[in-house]
Amino acid sequence: MNDRANKGNESAFQQIQPARTSPSGSRTKVVFTGIGSCLLAGSRSGEVYYFSSELPERSIDSQDAAELLNSGLFRLDLRS
């Protein structure tokens, strides 16, 4: 699959999955540091997240942040 097709799929997925707000309204920006792509559901919020090498930054429910950061595949986005 070429990069153009891949980006088209990511855009479609992101349009379907708008950012949700946790009960506390708290979001955390993280960066996927892996290679390829990753689709997962937050164990606390149940929110579905898609990350890829091409679009690694994403705002996630803060309830899910500790587990993702402890996995070694994510880091905090310090640019925000």
Sequence and secondary structure as in RCSB ss.txt:
>XXXX:A:sequence
MNDRANKGNESAFQQIQPARTSPSGSRTKVVFTGIGSCLLAGSRSGEVYYFSSELPERSIDSQDAAELLNSGLFR
LDLRS
>XXXX:A:secstr
  HHHHHHHHHHHHHHS     TT  EEEEEE SSSEEEEE TTT  EEEEESSS EEEEEHHHHHHHHHTTSEE
E TT 
